[in-house]
Amino acid sequence: MDTLGTIAWAGKTGPATAHLATAILKNRPHPEQGYRSCLGLMRLGQRHGEERLEAACLRALHLKAYSYTSVKNILAAGLEHQPLDSDTGQFSLPAHDNLRGAAYYHKEDGC
């Protein structure tokens, strides 16, 4: 399978899958590595269905996680069903007396 064939297959599944396959092929130092990852995506599509694969690829693109393993983990955890709007990439810490925010370090106290 060549690059165009791989992207054509991914395009049949959906635009996010095609975009992810293109990113995988582009980010690998050797084309063979990218092909193996794309073959893995094909197997995930057979196992989980094309609709779930497309949703997982969309989430992986949103997270800039261009790998077979990322898509596999998204599908395994069922995260492809979660809304993308809440993904800001930041973690919220619980309120605690020992945690200081940015305002603490930007105080003007003359020292």
Biopython code that builds the backbone (N, CA, C, O; Angstrom):
import numpy as np
from Bio.PDB.StructureBuilder import StructureBuilder

atoms = [
    (1, "MET", "N", (0.850, -1.169, 0.000)),
    (1, "MET", "CA", (0.000, 0.000, 0.000)),
    (1, "MET", "C", (0.897, 1.234, 0.000)),
    (1, "MET", "O", (1.897, 1.279, 0.717)),
    (2, "ASP", "N", (0.545, 2.218, -0.793)),
    (2, "ASP", "CA", (1.329, 3.437, -0.859)),
    (2, "ASP", "C", (0.631, 4.547, -0.072)),
    (2, "ASP", "O", (-0.440, 4.346, 0.501)),
    (3, "THR", "N", (1.257, 5.709, -0.058)),
    (3, "THR", "CA", (0.726, 6.830, 0.709)),
    (3, "THR", "C", (-0.669, 7.220, 0.246)),
    (3, "THR", "O", (-1.568, 7.403, 1.067)),
    (4, "LEU", "N", (-0.855, 7.348, -1.064)),
    (4, "LEU", "CA", (-2.166, 7.745, -1.581)),
    (4, "LEU", "C", (-3.226, 6.691, -1.308)),
    (4, "LEU", "O", (-4.376, 7.024, -1.022)),
    (5, "GLY", "N", (-2.843, 5.415, -1.396)),
    (5, "GLY", "CA", (-3.785, 4.336, -1.101)),
    (5, "GLY", "C", (-4.209, 4.348, 0.353)),
    (5, "GLY", "O", (-5.373, 4.106, 0.672)),
    (6, "THR", "N", (-3.267, 4.628, 1.227)),
    (6, "THR", "CA", (-3.558, 4.678, 2.658)),
    (6, "THR", "C", (-4.509, 5.829, 2.963)),
    (6, "THR", "O", (-5.471, 5.660, 3.711)),
    (7, "ILE", "N", (-4.246, 6.988, 2.393)),
    (7, "ILE", "CA", (-5.091, 8.149, 2.643)),
    (7, "ILE", "C", (-6.465, 7.946, 2.008)),
    (7, "ILE", "O", (-7.472, 8.388, 2.563)),
    (8, "ALA", "N", (-6.519, 7.281, 0.845)),
    (8, "ALA", "CA", (-7.801, 6.999, 0.189)),
    (8, "ALA", "C", (-8.650, 6.072, 1.059)),
    (8, "ALA", "O", (-9.855, 6.282, 1.197)),
    (9, "TRP", "N", (-8.022, 5.043, 1.649)),
    (9, "TRP", "CA", (-8.775, 4.166, 2.546)),
    (9, "TRP", "C", (-9.314, 4.969, 3.726)),
    (9, "TRP", "O", (-10.485, 4.853, 4.088)),
    (10, "ALA", "N", (-8.453, 5.778, 4.313)),
    (10, "ALA", "CA", (-8.865, 6.550, 5.485)),
    (10, "ALA", "C", (-9.987, 7.513, 5.122)),
    (10, "ALA", "O", (-10.878, 7.764, 5.934)),
    (11, "GLY", "N", (-9.949, 8.054, 3.905)),
    (11, "GLY", "CA", (-10.999, 8.961, 3.458)),
    (11, "GLY", "C", (-12.348, 8.287, 3.342)),
    (11, "GLY", "O", (-13.375, 8.950, 3.490)),
    (12, "LYS", "N", (-12.380, 6.989, 3.081)),
    (12, "LYS", "CA", (-13.648, 6.248, 3.026)),
    (12, "LYS", "C", (-14.279, 6.148, 4.407)),
    (12, "LYS", "O", (-15.502, 6.100, 4.539)),
    (13, "THR", "N", (-13.443, 6.116, 5.426)),
    (13, "THR", "CA", (-13.949, 6.056, 6.796)),
    (13, "THR", "C", (-14.486, 7.412, 7.216)),
    (13, "THR", "O", (-15.549, 7.499, 7.832)),
    (14, "GLY", "N", (-13.752, 8.477, 6.884)),
    (14, "GLY", "CA", (-14.205, 9.825, 7.222)),
    (14, "GLY", "C", (-13.080, 10.820, 7.114)),
    (14, "GLY", "O", (-11.918, 10.428, 7.014)),
    (15, "PRO", "N", (-13.397, 12.105, 7.132)),
    (15, "PRO", "CA", (-12.364, 13.131, 6.976)),
    (15, "PRO", "C", (-11.369, 13.191, 8.138)),
    (15, "PRO", "O", (-10.187, 13.461, 7.923)),
    (16, "ALA", "N", (-11.826, 12.945, 9.345)),
    (16, "ALA", "CA", (-10.902, 12.981, 10.486)),
    (16, "ALA", "C", (-9.914, 11.823, 10.410)),
    (16, "ALA", "O", (-8.741, 11.985, 10.743)),
    (17, "THR", "N", (-10.376, 10.672, 9.978)),
    (17, "THR", "CA", (-9.490, 9.514, 9.825)),
    (17, "THR", "C", (-8.463, 9.783, 8.740)),
    (17, "THR", "O", (-7.291, 9.443, 8.899)),
    (18, "ALA", "N", (-8.887, 10.390, 7.639)),
    (18, "ALA", "CA", (-7.958, 10.728, 6.554)),
    (18, "ALA", "C", (-6.928, 11.746, 7.026)),
    (18, "ALA", "O", (-5.744, 11.631, 6.709)),
    (19, "HIS", "N", (-7.373, 12.731, 7.775)),
    (19, "HIS", "CA", (-6.457, 13.756, 8.281)),
    (19, "HIS", "C", (-5.450, 13.147, 9.256)),
    (19, "HIS", "O", (-4.267, 13.486, 9.223)),
    (20, "LEU", "N", (-5.917, 12.256, 10.119)),
    (20, "LEU", "CA", (-5.014, 11.605, 11.065)),
    (20, "LEU", "C", (-4.021, 10.703, 10.344)),
    (20, "LEU", "O", (-2.841, 10.689, 10.694)),
    (21, "ALA", "N", (-4.474, 9.949, 9.343)),
    (21, "ALA", "CA", (-3.568, 9.087, 8.577)),
    (21, "ALA", "C", (-2.490, 9.929, 7.890)),
    (21, "ALA", "O", (-1.321, 9.543, 7.864)),
    (22, "THR", "N", (-2.881, 11.073, 7.339)),
    (22, "THR", "CA", (-1.911, 11.971, 6.715)),
    (22, "THR", "C", (-0.897, 12.468, 7.739)),
    (22, "THR", "O", (0.301, 12.515, 7.457)),
    (23, "ALA", "N", (-1.371, 12.839, 8.926)),
    (23, "ALA", "CA", (-0.471, 13.318, 9.979)),
    (23, "ALA", "C", (0.463, 12.211, 10.448)),
    (23, "ALA", "O", (1.643, 12.459, 10.697)),
    (24, "ILE", "N", (-0.051, 11.000, 10.570)),
    (24, "ILE", "CA", (0.793, 9.873, 10.995)),
    (24, "ILE", "C", (1.890, 9.629, 9.963)),
    (24, "ILE", "O", (3.058, 9.474, 10.320)),
    (25, "LEU", "N", (1.519, 9.594, 8.692)),
    (25, "LEU", "CA", (2.510, 9.346, 7.639)),
    (25, "LEU", "C", (3.547, 10.468, 7.568)),
    (25, "LEU", "O", (4.720, 10.219, 7.291)),
    (26, "LYS", "N", (3.116, 11.680, 7.816)),
    (26, "LYS", "CA", (4.025, 12.823, 7.739)),
    (26, "LYS", "C", (4.995, 12.874, 8.922)),
    (26, "LYS", "O", (6.129, 13.331, 8.773)),
    (27, "ASN", "N", (4.559, 12.410, 10.090)),
    (27, "ASN", "CA", (5.362, 12.540, 11.308)),
    (27, "ASN", "C", (6.280, 11.355, 11.583)),
    (27, "ASN", "O", (6.969, 11.346, 12.603)),
    (28, "ARG", "N", (6.308, 10.376, 10.723)),
    (28, "ARG", "CA", (7.190, 9.218, 10.919)),
    (28, "ARG", "C", (8.443, 9.384, 10.074)),
    (28, "ARG", "O", (8.360, 9.854, 8.939)),
    (29, "PRO", "N", (9.608, 9.006, 10.605)),
    (29, "PRO", "CA", (10.851, 9.157, 9.836)),
    (29, "PRO", "C", (10.936, 8.215, 8.635)),
    (29, "PRO", "O", (11.598, 8.531, 7.647)),
    (30, "HIS", "N", (10.275, 7.072, 8.712)),
    (30, "HIS", "CA", (10.290, 6.101, 7.618)),
    (30, "HIS", "C", (8.850, 5.775, 7.238)),
    (30, "HIS", "O", (8.024, 5.548, 8.121)),
    (31, "PRO", "N", (8.529, 5.745, 5.941)),
    (31, "PRO", "CA", (7.148, 5.478, 5.524)),
    (31, "PRO", "C", (6.590, 4.170, 6.059)),
    (31, "PRO", "O", (5.395, 4.078, 6.341)),
    (32, "GLU", "N", (7.437, 3.160, 6.201)),
    (32, "GLU", "CA", (6.966, 1.857, 6.675)),
    (32, "GLU", "C", (6.344, 1.957, 8.063)),
    (32, "GLU", "O", (5.369, 1.267, 8.365)),
    (33, "GLN", "N", (6.911, 2.818, 8.906)),
    (33, "GLN", "CA", (6.370, 2.988, 10.254)),
    (33, "GLN", "C", (4.962, 3.582, 10.198)),
    (33, "GLN", "O", (4.075, 3.170, 10.946)),
    (34, "GLY", "N", (4.769, 4.540, 9.314)),
    (34, "GLY", "CA", (3.456, 5.146, 9.165)),
    (34, "GLY", "C", (2.437, 4.174, 8.614)),
    (34, "GLY", "O", (1.284, 4.171, 9.044)),
    (35, "TYR", "N", (2.853, 3.342, 7.658)),
    (35, "TYR", "CA", (1.938, 2.349, 7.090)),
    (35, "TYR", "C", (1.469, 1.367, 8.150)),
    (35, "TYR", "O", (0.295, 1.000, 8.188)),
    (36, "ARG", "N", (2.386, 0.943, 9.009)),
    (36, "ARG", "CA", (2.010, -0.010, 10.057)),
    (36, "ARG", "C", (0.990, 0.618, 11.008)),
    (36, "ARG", "O", (0.042, -0.039, 11.437)),
    (37, "SER", "N", (1.193, 1.886, 11.330)),
    (37, "SER", "CA", (0.228, 2.566, 12.197)),
    (37, "SER", "C", (-1.132, 2.677, 11.516)),
    (37, "SER", "O", (-2.166, 2.488, 12.156)),
    (38, "CYS", "N", (-1.132, 2.982, 10.224)),
    (38, "CYS", "CA", (-2.388, 3.095, 9.483)),
    (38, "CYS", "C", (-3.080, 1.738, 9.339)),
    (38, "CYS", "O", (-4.308, 1.664, 9.359)),
    (39, "LEU", "N", (-2.301, 0.674, 9.194)),
    (39, "LEU", "CA", (-2.894, -0.667, 9.180)),
    (39, "LEU", "C", (-3.549, -0.966, 10.524)),
    (39, "LEU", "O", (-4.599, -1.606, 10.587)),
    (40, "GLY", "N", (-2.920, -0.497, 11.592)),
    (40, "GLY", "CA", (-3.519, -0.647, 12.916)),
    (40, "GLY", "C", (-4.836, 0.105, 13.020)),
    (40, "GLY", "O", (-5.784, -0.384, 13.633)),
    (41, "LEU", "N", (-4.902, 1.303, 12.421)),
    (41, "LEU", "CA", (-6.160, 2.046, 12.406)),
    (41, "LEU", "C", (-7.242, 1.266, 11.659)),
    (41, "LEU", "O", (-8.400, 1.241, 12.075)),
    (42, "MET", "N", (-6.852, 0.630, 10.550)),
    (42, "MET", "CA", (-7.814, -0.184, 9.796)),
    (42, "MET", "C", (-8.378, -1.300, 10.668)),
    (42, "MET", "O", (-9.582, -1.555, 10.665)),
    (43, "ARG", "N", (-7.501, -1.957, 11.408)),
    (43, "ARG", "CA", (-7.961, -3.034, 12.291)),
    (43, "ARG", "C", (-8.890, -2.492, 13.377)),
    (43, "ARG", "O", (-9.877, -3.138, 13.729)),
    (44, "LEU", "N", (-8.574, -1.298, 13.911)),
    (44, "LEU", "CA", (-9.453, -0.705, 14.915)),
    (44, "LEU", "C", (-10.825, -0.406, 14.323)),
    (44, "LEU", "O", (-11.842, -0.561, 15.000)),
    (45, "GLY", "N", (-10.860, 0.021, 13.068)),
    (45, "GLY", "CA", (-12.130, 0.276, 12.405)),
    (45, "GLY", "C", (-12.947, -0.985, 12.230)),
    (45, "GLY", "O", (-14.172, -0.951, 12.346)),
    (46, "GLN", "N", (-12.289, -2.095, 11.954)),
    (46, "GLN", "CA", (-12.991, -3.371, 11.815)),
    (46, "GLN", "C", (-13.519, -3.851, 13.162)),
    (46, "GLN", "O", (-14.616, -4.402, 13.254)),
    (47, "ARG", "N", (-12.723, -3.634, 14.201)),
    (47, "ARG", "CA", (-13.088, -4.124, 15.531)),
    (47, "ARG", "C", (-14.166, -3.262, 16.193)),
    (47, "ARG", "O", (-15.100, -3.793, 16.793)),
    (48, "HIS", "N", (-14.041, -1.932, 16.087)),
    (48, "HIS", "CA", (-14.930, -1.034, 16.821)),
    (48, "HIS", "C", (-15.984, -0.358, 15.949)),
    (48, "HIS", "O", (-16.923, 0.244, 16.470)),
    (49, "GLY", "N", (-15.842, -0.450, 14.642)),
    (49, "GLY", "CA", (-16.777, 0.210, 13.738)),
    (49, "GLY", "C", (-16.216, 1.537, 13.243)),
    (49, "GLY", "O", (-15.459, 2.222, 13.931)),
    (50, "GLU", "N", (-16.618, 1.867, 12.025)),
    (50, "GLU", "CA", (-16.071, 3.075, 11.400)),
    (50, "GLU", "C", (-16.543, 4.350, 12.078)),
    (50, "GLU", "O", (-15.801, 5.331, 12.124)),
    (51, "GLU", "N", (-17.755, 4.358, 12.604)),
    (51, "GLU", "CA", (-18.274, 5.560, 13.264)),
    (51, "GLU", "C", (-17.474, 5.884, 14.526)),
    (51, "GLU", "O", (-17.115, 7.038, 14.762)),
    (52, "ARG", "N", (-17.201, 4.867, 15.328)),
    (52, "ARG", "CA", (-16.400, 5.087, 16.543)),
    (52, "ARG", "C", (-14.974, 5.476, 16.190)),
    (52, "ARG", "O", (-14.382, 6.333, 16.846)),
    (53, "LEU", "N", (-14.412, 4.842, 15.142)),
    (53, "LEU", "CA", (-13.050, 5.172, 14.721)),
    (53, "LEU", "C", (-12.971, 6.623, 14.279)),
    (53, "LEU", "O", (-12.027, 7.327, 14.637)),
    (54, "GLU", "N", (-13.943, 7.079, 13.511)),
    (54, "GLU", "CA", (-13.946, 8.469, 13.046)),
    (54, "GLU", "C", (-14.011, 9.430, 14.228)),
    (54, "GLU", "O", (-13.302, 10.436, 14.247)),
    (55, "ALA", "N", (-14.858, 9.130, 15.216)),
    (55, "ALA", "CA", (-14.969, 9.984, 16.402)),
    (55, "ALA", "C", (-13.670, 9.979, 17.204)),
    (55, "ALA", "O", (-13.254, 11.021, 17.712)),
    (56, "ALA", "N", (-13.032, 8.825, 17.322)),
    (56, "ALA", "CA", (-11.770, 8.736, 18.057)),
    (56, "ALA", "C", (-10.658, 9.489, 17.321)),
    (56, "ALA", "O", (-9.821, 10.131, 17.955)),
    (57, "CYS", "N", (-10.646, 9.413, 16.000)),
    (57, "CYS", "CA", (-9.646, 10.144, 15.217)),
    (57, "CYS", "C", (-9.849, 11.650, 15.364)),
    (57, "CYS", "O", (-8.880, 12.406, 15.435)),
    (58, "LEU", "N", (-11.105, 12.082, 15.410)),
    (58, "LEU", "CA", (-11.398, 13.504, 15.612)),
    (58, "LEU", "C", (-10.863, 13.966, 16.958)),
    (58, "LEU", "O", (-10.277, 15.044, 17.056)),
    (59, "ARG", "N", (-11.058, 13.167, 17.988)),
    (59, "ARG", "CA", (-10.541, 13.515, 19.319)),
    (59, "ARG", "C", (-9.010, 13.531, 19.322)),
    (59, "ARG", "O", (-8.404, 14.427, 19.908)),
    (60, "ALA", "N", (-8.385, 12.550, 18.676)),
    (60, "ALA", "CA", (-6.921, 12.508, 18.616)),
    (60, "ALA", "C", (-6.373, 13.744, 17.894)),
    (60, "ALA", "O", (-5.360, 14.310, 18.307)),
    (61, "LEU", "N", (-7.040, 14.155, 16.826)),
    (61, "LEU", "CA", (-6.617, 15.369, 16.122)),
    (61, "LEU", "C", (-6.774, 16.589, 17.013)),
    (61, "LEU", "O", (-5.913, 17.468, 17.027)),
    (62, "HIS", "N", (-7.864, 16.644, 17.749)),
    (62, "HIS", "CA", (-8.113, 17.763, 18.660)),
    (62, "HIS", "C", (-7.014, 17.852, 19.724)),
    (62, "HIS", "O", (-6.606, 18.945, 20.117)),
    (63, "LEU", "N", (-6.547, 16.702, 20.179)),
    (63, "LEU", "CA", (-5.503, 16.645, 21.205)),
    (63, "LEU", "C", (-4.098, 16.698, 20.621)),
    (63, "LEU", "O", (-3.119, 16.737, 21.366)),
    (64, "LYS", "N", (-3.990, 16.700, 19.287)),
    (64, "LYS", "CA", (-2.700, 16.666, 18.583)),
    (64, "LYS", "C", (-1.904, 15.424, 18.963)),
    (64, "LYS", "O", (-0.684, 15.478, 19.123)),
    (65, "ALA", "N", (-2.607, 14.313, 19.104)),
    (65, "ALA", "CA", (-2.018, 13.014, 19.440)),
    (65, "ALA", "C", (-2.063, 12.153, 18.191)),
    (65, "ALA", "O", (-2.995, 11.372, 18.002)),
    (66, "TYR", "N", (-1.054, 12.294, 17.337)),
    (66, "TYR", "CA", (-1.051, 11.659, 16.018)),
    (66, "TYR", "C", (-0.413, 10.282, 16.077)),
    (66, "TYR", "O", (0.699, 10.082, 15.589)),
    (67, "SER", "N", (-1.129, 9.321, 16.686)),
    (67, "SER", "CA", (-0.580, 7.972, 16.760)),
    (67, "SER", "C", (-1.699, 6.939, 16.854)),
    (67, "SER", "O", (-2.818, 7.225, 17.281)),
    (68, "TYR", "N", (-1.348, 5.729, 16.437)),
    (68, "TYR", "CA", (-2.259, 4.592, 16.548)),
    (68, "TYR", "C", (-2.608, 4.348, 18.014)),
    (68, "TYR", "O", (-3.766, 4.100, 18.348)),
    (69, "THR", "N", (-1.609, 4.419, 18.879)),
    (69, "THR", "CA", (-1.808, 4.128, 20.300)),
    (69, "THR", "C", (-2.804, 5.092, 20.928)),
    (69, "THR", "O", (-3.618, 4.688, 21.758)),
    (70, "SER", "N", (-2.747, 6.363, 20.541)),
    (70, "SER", "CA", (-3.695, 7.333, 21.086)),
    (70, "SER", "C", (-5.120, 6.975, 20.708)),
    (70, "SER", "O", (-6.015, 7.015, 21.552)),
    (71, "VAL", "N", (-5.338, 6.628, 19.453)),
    (71, "VAL", "CA", (-6.681, 6.260, 18.998)),
    (71, "VAL", "C", (-7.138, 4.979, 19.698)),
    (71, "VAL", "O", (-8.294, 4.870, 20.106)),
    (72, "LYS", "N", (-6.246, 4.031, 19.832)),
    (72, "LYS", "CA", (-6.572, 2.773, 20.515)),
    (72, "LYS", "C", (-7.000, 3.039, 21.961)),
    (72, "LYS", "O", (-7.979, 2.465, 22.438)),
    (73, "ASN", "N", (-6.266, 3.906, 22.650)),
    (73, "ASN", "CA", (-6.600, 4.217, 24.041)),
    (73, "ASN", "C", (-7.909, 4.996, 24.153)),
    (73, "ASN", "O", (-8.680, 4.779, 25.088)),
    (74, "ILE", "N", (-8.162, 5.894, 23.214)),
    (74, "ILE", "CA", (-9.424, 6.634, 23.210)),
    (74, "ILE", "C", (-10.592, 5.668, 23.060)),
    (74, "ILE", "O", (-11.594, 5.776, 23.767)),
    (75, "LEU", "N", (-10.456, 4.725, 22.134)),
    (75, "LEU", "CA", (-11.525, 3.740, 21.924)),
    (75, "LEU", "C", (-11.686, 2.822, 23.139)),
    (75, "LEU", "O", (-12.809, 2.506, 23.534)),
    (76, "ALA", "N", (-10.582, 2.400, 23.725)),
    (76, "ALA", "CA", (-10.651, 1.497, 24.883)),
    (76, "ALA", "C", (-11.348, 2.154, 26.067)),
    (76, "ALA", "O", (-12.072, 1.492, 26.811)),
    (77, "ALA", "N", (-11.132, 3.459, 26.245)),
    (77, "ALA", "CA", (-11.745, 4.175, 27.365)),
    (77, "ALA", "C", (-13.126, 4.718, 27.033)),
    (77, "ALA", "O", (-13.818, 5.227, 27.915)),
    (78, "GLY", "N", (-13.536, 4.616, 25.770)),
    (78, "GLY", "CA", (-14.838, 5.142, 25.371)),
    (78, "GLY", "C", (-14.896, 6.659, 25.343)),
    (78, "GLY", "O", (-15.975, 7.240, 25.452)),
    (79, "LEU", "N", (-13.750, 7.303, 25.200)),
    (79, "LEU", "CA", (-13.700, 8.762, 25.243)),
    (79, "LEU", "C", (-14.174, 9.425, 23.960)),
    (79, "LEU", "O", (-14.367, 10.640, 23.926)),
    (80, "GLU", "N", (-14.363, 8.643, 22.907)),
    (80, "GLU", "CA", (-14.800, 9.239, 21.649)),
    (80, "GLU", "C", (-16.212, 9.807, 21.749)),
    (80, "GLU", "O", (-16.627, 10.596, 20.900)),
    (81, "HIS", "N", (-16.953, 9.408, 22.784)),
    (81, "HIS", "CA", (-18.317, 9.894, 22.974)),
    (81, "HIS", "C", (-18.368, 11.178, 23.790)),
    (81, "HIS", "O", (-19.414, 11.825, 23.852)),
    (82, "GLN", "N", (-17.269, 11.557, 24.412)),
    (82, "GLN", "CA", (-17.232, 12.760, 25.237)),
    (82, "GLN", "C", (-17.174, 14.004, 24.358)),
    (82, "GLN", "O", (-16.547, 13.973, 23.298)),
    (83, "PRO", "N", (-17.811, 15.095, 24.770)),
    (83, "PRO", "CA", (-17.774, 16.323, 23.962)),
    (83, "PRO", "C", (-16.363, 16.910, 23.918)),
    (83, "PRO", "O", (-15.616, 16.843, 24.894)),
    (84, "LEU", "N", (-16.017, 17.483, 22.775)),
    (84, "LEU", "CA", (-14.691, 18.066, 22.595)),
    (84, "LEU", "C", (-14.577, 19.451, 23.205)),
    (84, "LEU", "O", (-13.465, 19.893, 23.493)),
    (85, "ASP", "N", (-15.684, 20.153, 23.415)),
    (85, "ASP", "CA", (-15.644, 21.528, 23.906)),
    (85, "ASP", "C", (-14.995, 21.642, 25.278)),
    (85, "ASP", "O", (-14.368, 22.658, 25.579)),
    (86, "SER", "N", (-15.135, 20.626, 26.106)),
    (86, "SER", "CA", (-14.596, 20.693, 27.464)),
    (86, "SER", "C", (-13.104, 20.405, 27.524)),
    (86, "SER", "O", (-12.484, 20.576, 28.574)),
    (87, "ASP", "N", (-12.521, 19.970, 26.414)),
    (87, "ASP", "CA", (-11.094, 19.659, 26.399)),
    (87, "ASP", "C", (-10.284, 20.932, 26.222)),
    (87, "ASP", "O", (-10.160, 21.437, 25.107)),
    (88, "THR", "N", (-9.742, 21.448, 27.291)),
    (88, "THR", "CA", (-8.917, 22.646, 27.195)),
    (88, "THR", "C", (-7.449, 22.298, 27.325)),
    (88, "THR", "O", (-6.587, 23.142, 27.080)),
    (89, "GLY", "N", (-7.152, 21.065, 27.707)),
    (89, "GLY", "CA", (-5.766, 20.673, 27.874)),
    (89, "GLY", "C", (-5.179, 21.122, 29.208)),
    (89, "GLY", "O", (-3.991, 20.918, 29.458)),
    (90, "GLN", "N", (-6.003, 21.735, 30.075)),
    (90, "GLN", "CA", (-5.533, 22.183, 31.375)),
    (90, "GLN", "C", (-6.206, 21.356, 32.457)),
    (90, "GLN", "O", (-7.330, 20.879, 32.297)),
    (91, "PHE", "N", (-5.501, 21.202, 33.541)),
    (91, "PHE", "CA", (-6.030, 20.443, 34.655)),
    (91, "PHE", "C", (-6.473, 21.420, 35.735)),
    (91, "PHE", "O", (-5.836, 22.454, 35.933)),
    (92, "SER", "N", (-7.542, 21.107, 36.423)),
    (92, "SER", "CA", (-7.965, 21.951, 37.534)),
    (92, "SER", "C", (-7.580, 21.252, 38.833)),
    (92, "SER", "O", (-7.822, 20.058, 39.012)),
    (93, "LEU", "N", (-6.991, 22.004, 39.711)),
    (93, "LEU", "CA", (-6.563, 21.476, 41.000)),
    (93, "LEU", "C", (-7.630, 21.766, 42.044)),
    (93, "LEU", "O", (-8.313, 22.786, 41.962)),
    (94, "PRO", "N", (-7.780, 20.893, 43.015)),
    (94, "PRO", "CA", (-8.740, 21.164, 44.074)),
    (94, "PRO", "C", (-8.259, 22.311, 44.956)),
    (94, "PRO", "O", (-7.057, 22.552, 45.076)),
    (95, "ALA", "N", (-9.202, 23.011, 45.567)),
    (95, "ALA", "CA", (-8.851, 24.102, 46.479)),
    (95, "ALA", "C", (-8.173, 23.528, 47.721)),
    (95, "ALA", "O", (-8.634, 22.547, 48.304)),
    (96, "HIS", "N", (-7.080, 24.158, 48.106)),
    (96, "HIS", "CA", (-6.338, 23.695, 49.281)),
    (96, "HIS", "C", (-5.522, 24.864, 49.795)),
    (96, "HIS", "O", (-5.065, 25.696, 49.011)),
    (97, "ASP", "N", (-5.331, 24.940, 51.126)),
    (97, "ASP", "CA", (-4.619, 26.062, 51.730)),
    (97, "ASP", "C", (-3.160, 26.146, 51.289)),
    (97, "ASP", "O", (-2.609, 27.244, 51.220)),
    (98, "ASN", "N", (-2.537, 25.040, 50.996)),
    (98, "ASN", "CA", (-1.122, 25.038, 50.634)),
    (98, "ASN", "C", (-0.857, 25.328, 49.157)),
    (98, "ASN", "O", (0.297, 25.480, 48.758)),
    (99, "LEU", "N", (-1.883, 25.404, 48.364)),
    (99, "LEU", "CA", (-1.709, 25.694, 46.943)),
    (99, "LEU", "C", (-1.859, 27.185, 46.712)),
    (99, "LEU", "O", (-2.839, 27.799, 47.133)),
    (100, "ARG", "N", (-0.872, 27.757, 46.036)),
    (100, "ARG", "CA", (-0.889, 29.194, 45.752)),
    (100, "ARG", "C", (-1.058, 29.392, 44.261)),
    (100, "ARG", "O", (-0.475, 28.656, 43.464)),
    (101, "GLY", "N", (-1.820, 30.342, 43.893)),
    (101, "GLY", "CA", (-2.027, 30.641, 42.486)),
    (101, "GLY", "C", (-1.040, 31.672, 41.977)),
    (101, "GLY", "O", (-0.131, 32.082, 42.698)),
    (102, "ALA", "N", (-1.219, 32.089, 40.740)),
    (102, "ALA", "CA", (-0.338, 33.065, 40.113)),
    (102, "ALA", "C", (-0.390, 34.409, 40.834)),
    (102, "ALA", "O", (0.616, 35.115, 40.900)),
    (103, "ALA", "N", (-1.549, 34.767, 41.372)),
    (103, "ALA", "CA", (-1.696, 36.056, 42.043)),
    (103, "ALA", "C", (-0.762, 36.155, 43.253)),
    (103, "ALA", "O", (-0.277, 37.243, 43.564)),
    (104, "TYR", "N", (-0.511, 35.066, 43.922)),
    (104, "TYR", "CA", (0.367, 35.075, 45.084)),
    (104, "TYR", "C", (1.776, 35.529, 44.710)),
    (104, "TYR", "O", (2.412, 36.263, 45.467)),
    (105, "TYR", "N", (2.253, 35.108, 43.577)),
    (105, "TYR", "CA", (3.618, 35.401, 43.170)),
    (105, "TYR", "C", (3.754, 36.741, 42.447)),
    (105, "TYR", "O", (4.868, 37.187, 42.173)),
    (106, "HIS", "N", (2.652, 37.367, 42.145)),
    (106, "HIS", "CA", (2.685, 38.664, 41.473)),
    (106, "HIS", "C", (2.352, 39.802, 42.413)),
    (106, "HIS", "O", (2.034, 40.901, 41.959)),
    (107, "LYS", "N", (2.418, 39.566, 43.716)),
    (107, "LYS", "CA", (2.140, 40.617, 44.697)),
    (107, "LYS", "C", (3.247, 41.656, 44.636)),
    (107, "LYS", "O", (4.418, 41.324, 44.451)),
    (108, "GLU", "N", (2.872, 42.890, 44.791)),
    (108, "GLU", "CA", (3.825, 44.003, 44.850)),
    (108, "GLU", "C", (3.972, 44.381, 46.318)),
    (108, "GLU", "O", (3.182, 45.174, 46.831)),
    (109, "ASP", "N", (4.964, 43.831, 46.997)),
    (109, "ASP", "CA", (5.111, 44.163, 48.412)),
    (109, "ASP", "C", (6.424, 44.878, 48.693)),
    (109, "ASP", "O", (6.773, 45.086, 49.856)),
    (110, "GLY", "N", (7.159, 45.259, 47.654)),
    (110, "GLY", "CA", (8.347, 46.062, 47.853)),
    (110, "GLY", "C", (9.582, 45.294, 48.213)),
    (110, "GLY", "O", (10.623, 45.912, 48.433)),
    (111, "CYS", "N", (9.538, 43.982, 48.289)),
    (111, "CYS", "CA", (10.721, 43.183, 48.640)),
    (111, "CYS", "C", (11.572, 42.888, 47.443)),
    (111, "CYS", "O", (12.603, 42.227, 47.566)),
]
sb = StructureBuilder()
sb.init_structure("model")
sb.init_model(0)
sb.init_chain("A")
sb.init_seg("    ")
for serial, (resi, resn, name, xyz) in enumerate(atoms, 1):
    if name == "N":
        sb.init_residue(resn, " ", resi, " ")
    sb.init_atom(name, np.array(xyz, "f"), 0.0, 1.0, " ", f" {name:<3s}", serial, name[0])
structure = sb.get_structure()
